[in-house]
Amino acid sequence: MARLQLELSESHERLLNKLMDVCDLSTKKDVVENALLLLGWAAEKSAQGLSIAAVDEKRKIYKEVQTPALEGARTSAERHRELVEHAVA
């Protein structure tokens, strides 16, 4: 088990508290654990070349989520695939 201590800016602390409220989570630990699960899933899908998006099915609108972490997962996976392809060739 890892112990984590964070120093957050005031704006990030407000966001953390807002997320606790909006998501009905009782602890900051719950927020961090949920955030890690979501980022892990999104990074895995991004590495597979998929887009992460919010979808409005009624209006046929989607908004792709783009973050440095997700872009990093995608480019890292692409580099890995290229290395494997060159090694096999």
Order of alpha helices (4+ residues) and beta strands (2+ residues): alpha-alpha-beta-beta-alpha
